[in-house]
Amino acid sequence: MIDLHIHTEASDGSDSIPELLSKLKECGIHTFAVTDHDTIDGALEMEHVVWQGARYVKGVEFSCVSPFGKCHILGYGYNASDPQLLAALKEGAELRMAKLGQRLSYVQETYHIQFAQEELDWLYSLKSPGKPHIAELLLKRGIGKDRNDVIRNYIHGTKNEADRILAQTAISGILHAGGIPVWAHPLGGEGDELLSNEQFTVQLRSLIKSGIRGLECHYSRYSKEQVQFLREKAVRHHLLISGGSDYHGSRKNIALGTLNAYGEPVYEEDLTILQEISGNATGIENSCRPGGL
């Protein structure tokens, strides 16, 4: 099994690195990447504890905006000390903190919900706070049916593209660090409205111009037709093919290693990006591969 899109508690996932490591071993996932939002803390921590025989790649996911709308950019196999990448991460983290303040103000002003000081202290102590963290506080108050319901009905109304880093900045930072930038869930992620063919084409053209090198064609919520569509686009535009679940632990109903919505396995040879990043992978080439890899 493979999974190149995993979040930890360093951003908005629920698993610590030791917890994630245990689950990966239990699931038989030996080829994987940690891709937290706007931070590489979790990716670097995993680099120091990953077991021998695993094929691990440092990752990151930037929340971005292009001239044609919001998008998410994944980065793989980068030099973690590169100054341009670190500058992009710093900008992304600062914008995320600004977005947190906007979301809190929106909830307070729209629904007259006041947060206690200890709740605010906890939120601002997080390195990469997001909608799930605010939702958890509201759920504890009995507001909403579940996390997705709270996000959709109480938080999602806060929309401001100015609080996202430019896709060009993220892509340039990843490239400068020797990494590979990939458009994450290019048809739309969890809870997003799917892009039309026209919207996808315009966004793809913009990101290619900015230097994108891959598409996340295999994604946990995509149908066979959607995966095939994206693979064809990747081949046509000479882009690398990637895949990941977008696992967030208990904060999303997505299992590790889920690379499509129809249950078919995805193999290493299906992801052309692995050939490109093998030289940057941290562990050793998998010497104890589970069946199917």
Disulfide bonds with the S-S distance in Angstrom:
none
